[in-house]
Structure formats: C-alpha cells, structure tokens
C-alpha cells in the first residue's frame, strides 16, 4: 500500500509538518508521495530531496530570518530581480527560492524533475486566475501542470503570500500563494498514485473581534481557506489537525515550538492512522 502526505500552508506553523513526519516515520508509516502548499511546499520539497526531519528543522531555523527579512532596497527602489513588478508586498520572496535551491545543491537537485519521490506543489496564477501545479509526475497532463521548473522557483511560487511578498513574475505567469485555491492539496496527492492520503492541517483560531489590519487579514484568510479545504478533507483518508491557534504565521521565534507540537500531537493520532491504513503497518 502506498501512502501520500498532503501538507497545508500556515507560515512558520509549517515546521509542525516536520514534527508530524518524524512521528509517522518513527511508527513505521512510510510516505511514498507528497504534496504541499506554501509552507507545506517547503517541507514537501525538503522531504522529497531526501532530508531527514532533524536536518529539515535545522534548515528551517537557518533560513528563517532571511526568508522573513524586509529588504529596504525592495521597499524604496527596484533592484534588477524585481523590475516590472506592479503589485507590492512588504518584501520579495526571492530568499525562499534561494534557500530551497541551496538546499537542493547539497542533494544534487536543481529541477523538480530531479526529485525521485512523487511530488506536487500548487500555486496561484493571477494572470489566468487559475491554479497551477508543479509536479514530477509526467502522467499528469494539462495546461495546469508544469513539469520543468527549478524546485526553488516552484516552492517560491507556492509560498508567495499576498501582502507579505510581492507576486512572483515567472515566464507568462504572475504567481502568488497556492493556498488561495488549494491550501491542502489532498486531491493532487491522490493523483500521485497512492492508495491512501494522510493530510496535515492547522486548527482554525477561535473567532473573535480583531483590532488591527494584520489580524483582520489573517483571520479572514483562515476563514476563507477553511471553507475551501472542505473538498480536500473529503479526499483525505485521514486528517491530522494540529492545534497551533496562538502562533502567528510569521513569528519565527515559534519554529521549535511548532516542530515539537507537530510531533507530539501527531503521536496522538498514530493508532487511528494505522487502523485507516490497514494491517500492512506494524
């Protein structure tokens, strides 16, 4: 039996995905394919490259400050890499691309085609108003699938959170966060040829009155994505919901906390997961 893993977006909460993978592996649950959106795409890419969970959390910690950094050059003058961008954000998502490409070099991986594990990464194209999926599965055909792209660019496209990062201009596309259309890519995981899909998502914050533009935007986005992933939940054979309600998406000081909570909370699901998967897992 082949098991696929679908990883939701969630900013720094994505570190919990690493903890979840660690808990699954320690209990003999092998992941045969992976799909991830936004922060989930970062973990999916690193896992697909062959990094261990210990190595992944070290990379998260190492690159987190540069990924979240605000560039004065970007805010006040256009550097070459950003010329032509009309829509603004606080910073550029280029450092996400750079972090993933640097991680790939260590594993001799540059293009998504170089990853052996079946993988899919959704992004949103503002020009066509459609979901675009980067994948190494050549059996998935159609204008929405791209099979030839540097892995860093694929992850960058999926992780370009609107407002925080300026849209990522690539060829004929203008990419923003994949979570707009598909924050929990369970359906795309299923298409990678697996028998069962385990999905990892984050628990919605308790609704309450908000007093800042940032908090209003975050709560609005959570409510929007929660509604959109209903179909993804139906497509999942098991859903692990990690409770990190008090962690803000860009609070890098909570990375280790998210990692540990992802691990501990996933352990609580292991017995139920094994029942769903079947007797193949001991």
N, C-alpha and C positions, 0 to 999 in steps of 0.2 A: 504494500500500500504506500502510495506517495502522498506526502503531506506538504501543503503550501501554507505560507505565512503572509498575511496581509497586515501592513503596518500603517496606522493613521498618522496624520500630521499633528503637530502640537508644540512646535518650538522646542525649548530645552526639555520639555517633557518627553521628547523623543528618546532621551537617554534611558527611559524606563523600558523601551523596546530591547535594549541591550541586556538589561536585567532579566527580562522575560525570556529571551533566547537562552541565556545562561541556565535558567531554571528548567526550561524544556530539555536542553541538552543533558543536563545532569540526571534527568529522569528517563533517558533513553529515547526521547522523541526527536527523531531526525527530520530536519527541514530539507525538502527536496526542491523547492522553488520559493521565490519570494517576490512580493510587490510592495512598494512603499510610496507614500505621498509626502512631499515636503520634508519635514524632519524624518519621517519614516523612510523616505528615499535615501537619505544619508546612511541610515543603518542598513537598509537593504543593499546598497552599493558596497559598503564595507564587508558585510557578511558574504555577499556574492564574490568578492575578491579573495575571500579565504581568511579574513582576520578572525582571531579569537575574540571572545567577549572582553577579556582583560585588555587586549590590545585596542579594541574599539573604544572603550571608555577612556583610555589614555589619550587616544586621538581626539575624542570629543573635548577633553579638558585642554589639550594642547592648542587646538584650533579655535576654541570657542570665542576668545577675545577678539581675534582678527575677524571672525565671521560677523560678530555683532558690532564691530568698530564703526564709528561715524567718521567719514572722511571729509575734512574741511575742503579739500580740493574738489570733491564732488559737489558739495553744497554751494560753493561760490564760483567755481569755474570748471568748464568741461575739459577733463583730460581725454586723451585720444581714445581710450577704450570706451568712453561714454558719449562721444559726439553723436548728435542726431536724436538722442532720447528726448521726447517731448513731455512725457509724464514723469512726475517726480516721486521721490521717496526720500527717506532720511539718509540712505546710503546706497551703495551698489552691492549687488550680490556676487560680484566677481570673486571675492575671497572664498565663497563657498566652492565655486568651480576650482579655484587654485588648491584648496585643501584636499578635495577629492582627487584631483589629478596627481598631486604629490603623493597621496596615499596609494594611488594606482601604480605609480612608477616603481615602488618598492616590490610590488607583486607582478611587475611586467605587464600591467594592464593599462591601456590607453582608451580604447574604444569599448562601447558596451558589448560589441561582438566578441571581445576578448574574454569576457566573463563566461565561465563554463556552466555555472548554476543558472537555470532558467530564471529570468528576472524581467519585471515590468515596472516602469516609472511613469505615472501620469503627470501631465502639465496642462495648463490652460492657455490657448492662443487667443489673444484679444482681437486679432485681425479677422480670423474666420469665426470667432465666437464658438469654438469647438474644443473638445478635449483631444489632446494629442498624447499618444502613449509611446514611450521609448522602450524597446524590448529587443532581446537577442533571440527570440523565438521567431524563426523565419516562416513558420506555418501561419502566423497571424498576419494577414494581408488586408490592405485597405488604406485609404488616404490618411486615416487617423494614426497609422503605425509608422514609426521611424526606426529602422534597424541599424543605421550607420551614423553614429554620433559619439563624440568623446564622452566618456562617462561623467566627467566633471561638468560638462555643459548640460547633460541630461538632468543631473541632480540639481544644478543651479536653476534650470527652468522650472522644475517642480517645487523648488524652495523659495522662489522669489515672491515673498509675502507682500501684497499690496500695501502701500503706505510706508512700510518699513524699508522695502527695497524698490528701486526703480525697475520697470519692466525690462526683461532681458531680450534685447534685439538679436535674433539669430536667423540668418537667411531671410526667408519671406515671413517669418513669424515674429510675434511680439508676446513673449511668454510671461505669465505670472503664475502664482501658486496653483499647483494641481488640485488643492483642496476645494477650489471653487466648484468644480464639477464632481470630484471623486476623492473625498478625504480618506476613505477606507476602501482600497482597491481589491475587494474580495472577488468581484466578478472577473477582473483581469487576472487574479491569481488562479482562479479556476481554469481559465483558458490556457494556463501554462502546462496543462496535462497532469494535474494532480487529482487524487481521489477525494481528499478531504481538505478543507480550508479552515485554519485557525486564524482568527482576526484579533488584533490588539488595538483597542481604542481607549480614549480617556473620558472619564466621567464628567458630565456637564456640571458646571458650577450651579449652586443654588441661586435661582433668580432673585435679584434684589435691585433696588434703586441705585443707579450709578451717578456719580457726580463729576466725572472727568470725561473728556472726549475719548481718551485712550481706553478707559474701562467700558464706555458705551460701545466702542467699536469692537472690543474683544468679546463682550457678551453677545452682541449682535451676530458676530461671526460664528460663535459657538452655537447659537440657536439655529442659524442658517445651515451649518454643516451637519448638525444633529438631525435635522429633517431630511437632508439629502442622503445620509448614510443608512436610512431605513432599508432600502433595497440591498445595500451591501451586507447588512446584518442578516437579511433573509438568505443571502447567497453564502453565508458562512455556516460551517458545521459546528463551530464553537467560537464564542466571543469572550475574550478576556477584557474586562473593563477595569482599567487602572484608575484608582481614586487619587488624583493629584489636584483637587479643586483649588487649593490655596497657592498653587505655583503659577506665577505669571509666565507667559510664553517666552519672554526674553530675559528672564532672571538667571544668568549663567552661574550664579552662586548656588543654585539648587541642582546642578547637574548630578553630583554624587548622591544627593538625596533621592532624586528621581530614579537613578540607576538601582539603588538599594530597594526602593519601594516596588519597582517593576519586578525585581527578583522575588521579594518576599510575597507580594500579592499574587504572582503567578504560581508560586508553590501551593497556594490555597486551591488552585484550580486543577492541579495535576491529576488527581483521582478521577474527576469528572471528564477531563480531556481524554484520558485513557479509555474510559467507557465509550466515549463517542468514536474514538479512532478504531477501537476493536482490540482483539486479543493479540495482535501482532507485536504490540509494545509490551514489554515485561518490566 
